Amino acid sequence: MKKELKAIIVEDEEASRETLKNYLAKYCPEVQLMDIAASVDEGFVAIKKHQPQIVFLDIEMPFGNAFDLLARFEDIDFEIIFVTAYKDYAMKALNLSAAYYILKPIDIDELIFAVNKIRKHINTKDEFLSSKVLLQNIRSANQADKKIVIPQMDGFEVIAIKDIIKGEASDNYTTFYLENGSRYIVSKTLKHFEELLGDFDFLRVHKSWLINKNFIIKYKKGKGGEVILSDGTTAPISPTYKRAFLESFKQL
Amino acid sequence: MNHSITYNTFLNLLFALVILLPVFSFAQKRSSYSKEVSDYDSCNLKLDSAKVIFDKNPEKALDLVEAAILIAIKNSYPEIESKAYQVLGDFNFDLKEYDLSLKNYENALRVYSTSPVESSLFLLDDNVRSEKKTAKYNKSNEKQITLDYKNLYKKAGLTALYLNKPEVSKTYFIKLLTLSGSGNDQANYFFAKQSLADIDVKIGQYEEAETYYNEILNHYTKQADTNSIINLNIKLGNLFKAQNQPQKAISYYSTARDLALKTDDDESVNIAFDNISKSLNQQRDIPSQMKVNQEAMRFNEERGNVKELAKNSIDMGNLYLETDSSSKAIEQLERGVVLSDESGDIETKSKAVKALSEAYEKEGEEDIALEMYKEYIELEDSVNKRYAEAVEMNKQKGRLLENTQNKVLILEKDKELNIKTIELLQREKRLKEEQVKRQYLLIIFLTVGLGLLVITSLIVYRNNRLRRKANRLLMLKSLRSQMNPHFIFNALNSVNNYISSNNERAANKYLADFSKLMRNVLENSGEDFIPLIKEIEILELYLKLEHSRFKDKFEYLLKIDESIRLEKLSIPPMLIQPYIENAVWHGLRYKAEKGFLEIEFKNTDQNIEIVISDNGIGRKRSMELKTENQKIIKSTGLKNIANRINIIREIYHVKLDVIVLDLIPETGEGTVVKLYLNKQTFQRT
């Protein structure tokens, strides 16, 4: 197979570098490993020099982490596969931009899957999209300006979080209703989005409803009550969530 | 639980006190019993004596009655009190003070009825009575009481009759009749009947009276009680005399007289003669009357009844006067004077002299008539004088009696007052008892409340302490076995590395060492203390694995003072590991050249001193190197260990101190951590 994907590894630990290198050589023949960097500084230089399509990037390193590295770029024109030993604070940011990550110790199948996914984005509208959104989100000081990448049948869709009125659950799918009237169905649970959007004024009010507080026009009292949103739709509030719902308004 | 035991004892004591109190007071009451009996008897004796000596020494008698009443009232002996009234009633009766007499009898009856047993015996109906009869009041007692009642009814009835209160009298006799009729007391039964008949005569109910009399007569005829038969015949005679049927009356009187003659009952014979004479007088049949009178005279002459003979003579004289046979009258009257002189009957003589005076006047012997009249006046005077003397004597007695009566009245009032006072005292006593009871209750409630409060607060305090301890233990548990997950994943990553480079032996070795470490950690994760030797074993493995990852970053040395008795001391597991991890990750890893890590266990007098020193970049520089993005990550390892040490110190009371220093204070390079474990407190148990 033709070595069509130029890649760089940024990883501080020698053992991890070695492991990734060995597995890429063995299981991802389409990847052409251009360079291996041991730190953020080395990584920045290597990327500038080799212009890779993929960067395998360890999140936590001495002398600066993955986000420190990304922040150095004006614009990003490479795909990133994050490599990390543990799920932590960085995960939300990654998930928001639908970035790929693999966990250490590396699962070879996961590695192959991530590489394949990314290869499909090359030369499409989704090329580097995830990385770009991630960078934008890192840069925007204002929460309201952040965006979310949602995978659709035909690729990624980038949505401004502030445009989402509500999300509705149906089985393992979530339907988002936007201010402009459009709607998106995503094959991820509402719970997943509740975690991601919890920092963005989104409230779970019902088993099936996640609403953007900023679109609430009216609250009707009742057993649980219900809210009327700016698009004229209503969302019920189940008794289980009522307290948390009312609490969140007290803080305003 | 000790508290509750003493508390229970206290309660029981209180309870016992409350129960015993009334028992004590009861015992006190008992002791006066024998005294009561002697008092009772002495009262009875006093009253009996009073009855005997009243005639001769009324003053003394009344004193006795008074004394008896006083004691009776004081001790609440209604029987004695009643008896005393009865005695007073008798005295008054004797003095013909019927009014007072009746009052006393009524009092006697009233007081008698307040005696609980007596009242139940005689004022209630038969059924109840038989039920109420108790062993305490035996048959003889009952008889005595019945007798007392009958006597009182009889006396009250008679007195009322004397007072001309037939209706009142009737009620008493009816009571007597009822009481006697229910027993076998025929004497009293018929006496009551006869008395009722007498009353009927008095109030003009002759038919009833006749029926009664005949009934009684029948009974006595059967009994062959001649005296009573005579008496009844006289009464029947009286009945018809009262109805103005002299013929019938005379027939009964005659029967009475004949029977009396047979039985030598002179008195009744004379009564009969007298009444026959009076009945004939009703018919104005003077000749028959004279004839009867002569018969009586003959009878009395025969029997030597001078007194009666005198009366007969006078009657005869008077009859002659009526038939204008003055001389015959004088003859009879003179005889009457002589006879009455003989018998000392001044009253009769007086009558005779008066009649003589009339007779002489009719004969025209006015001088003698005057003489006689003068004598009559004198006689009348002496009669009156005698009478007055008797009256005076009675009056004297009466005054004494009145005095006593007044005193009794005062006593009576005193008694009422006493009863009220006693009631008041009893009420006060009850109130006091209730108050004491309330106080007891209050004390009990307060004690119980206080006890509960103490117990509750103890429980709450204990619970809080336990909960706190439990929380602490839980926290300790959550803190103690936290091997940094980074370490675990990184270690596994290392294995992955050997695999990726096909280094089977190395992978195997690493995995084996890692497993050994994990096993040790897991085995000891449940303990708060493990032998020091075990902890050192873990440290050796950990150092080996960590070193193999960062071969290029540091060398290490583990130094243990041989004088330390590793197996005799204990230590919280994973206490030292976090400091080593910290030294590697934040100190040595950043160092450009190869660093050095030394762990030393020193033995001093009091402590085991553990020194972890590295020549890494130092704490200050390490902080500086962190980018904004990296500072978001919180270092939890050291915070956890600090918490753990605090809790261990608190729960197990061990002496454990930690100090952190720079290795080279001037440059801030390197870090030294010193742990001081007091040997005494970390001794293995």
Interface residues (C-beta under 8 A of the other chain):
Chain A: E13 E14 A15 S16 E18 T19 N22 Y23 K26 E60 P62 F63 G64 N65 F67 D68 A71 A85 Y86 D88 Y89 L103 K104 P105 I106
Chain B: P485 H486 F489 N490 L492 N493 S494 V495 N496 N497 I499 S500 S501 R549 D552 R589 Y590 L625 T627 N629 Q630 I632 I633
